[in-house]
Amino acid sequence: MKIMKNKFFKIASLMIMLCLISTCAIGTTFAKYVTGDTATDSARVAKWGVRLEMQGDDLFRNEYATDDSAYAGSLSVKSSSTSEDVVAPGTKGSTVFSIKGTPEVAANIKIEFDGVKDIVLPAGNAGLTEDYHPLVFTLKQTHDYQGEMATPTVLFSGTLAQIEAALANFSANYAPNTILDSTYELSWEWAFENAGKDAADTLLGDIIAGEATVAGAVTEVEYDLSITVTQID
Amino acid sequence: MPDSFVDMPRETRRQSRKAWVWIMLMVNIVFLLLLMTLGIIALRAGNYLPETDIVFIVGKKTDVAVGDGEKPRWEANEEITVFETRYANGDNRITVESSDGEALIAPGTNMEYQFTMCNNSNVAVLYEIDLDMLVKLGGEAQGKELEEALPLQVRLTTGSGEYLIGEKDRFVRLSDALVVKKRLVLGAESFDTFTLELAWAYEGDDQNDTHLGDLSAEKNLTLSLDIDTFAEEHPDPEAVGGVKIDAKKETEIGGSIRWVWMLLLMINTAVMIFYVSFLMNKRLQKW
């Protein structure tokens, strides 16, 4: 019995030690600190929304109505080919383009006009003392952000080359949130009555009809109009 | 009636003593279990309450605070200022400006935000900083396609010049940075400062940039950016990282309460073991 008592007390002592040891182990095993935080912010993509609108591509046409009330017909000029536009003394045309939007970024508007070809009769023909460009182009602003302008502002007027030169450095900067609402009209006209130029007009007509040949004469008109609105860095 | 326990008949005394032993044993077991339960609750609660000192068993002081110059400690879902309502270019001209006071991003805009993580604990922590983004169009959350279309780039640097996101000469597209998870060490009583840089390159995909700007003009295209910080105890409490905080040593956390609790636990365990041994011994004597 004494041996058994001793044994049990030894077992009891061993169990106490195990209890002490396991307490420390449990303490370190269970203890694992974890934390987290979140911070947030939000932003909107700055608005652009700039719209370029061009009202048709009919600056030149293949037929024109008459202005002569004494003439019975409705058309005074008509191309022999429906696919080919023509110009003639007394004809005119225009196209309208607009720039609209209120971007939240600073913007630059650039208008580039590339006069590829212009009708010209060189000096020395038909009594001309200088090169004759029968078409006169005009660029004017007809609307701004306040609406239709009472008196449209003529920005440039002249030959294709002169328009091209005038617009070569045309660049306007606008601050963020500027209301861009401008409408422009590009027009041209071949004057019917042009003092001293009837012979030149006639010669140009004969050249295109194949009845005459003049070195250096150009009987076609072509241009490229490019409008670019770019965010300023 | 007997006047005292000694006056009782022998058999009655034995039975009374036996009953008393069993009662004490049961009380002891219940008290022991109660102490252990309270300790475990303190541990578990301590893991989810960073401000609570886990004192009962581990005796560690744990506190990791993240904040910036305006707020030294972020609250849950703290609103911070990363994006601005207006940006100026190198010539100091305003080139981007909000029309309604809402912060903006646009091609050519750059943002920088600094925040600090302070490990006030007396053990080292392993931390991780993740980014999360949410793109909304017209108030509705959008999917990955629009997230990936947004050309924002990001870089995250520590005060010691280590790059958590990106590299010295390279930013990472924000939509790709969300999965970058780098874990670093912040030593006990140490801090580190982080710089988050965001940029939308001016020269990029013009068509895409214009499309995003038009979308925003039409329906409001917004981006929400979350900075998630996560810290857990480092397996090595003595691990080193960050810059040491020059703080005075504090006295041991928990102190006497902790030791009393430990002592009670051990005493109760010992008493219970002896009771069991005593009873088993008595039983064997009978045999």
Interface residues (C-beta under 8 A of the other chain):
Chain A: M1 M4 K5 F8 F9 I11 A12 M15 I16 C19 L20 T23 I26 G27 T28 F30 A31 K32 Y33 V34 T35 G36 D37 T38 A39 T40 D41 S42 A43 R44 V45 A46 K47 W48 G49 G101 T102 P103 E104 V105 A106 A175 P176 N177 Q231 I232 D233
Chain B: I40 L43 R44 G46 N47 Y48 P50 I54 I57 V58 K60 T62 V64 V66 W74 A76 N77 E78 E79 I80 T81 V82 F83 R86 N89 R93 I94 T95 V96 E97 S98 S99 E102 A103 L104 I105 A106 P107 G108 T109 F115 S121 V123 V125 L150 Y202 T210 L212 G213 D214 L215 S216 A217 E218 N220 L221 T222 L223 S224 L225 D226 I227 D228 T229 F230 A231 E232 E233 M262 L265 M266 T269 A270 I273 F274 V276 S277 M280 N281 L284 Q285
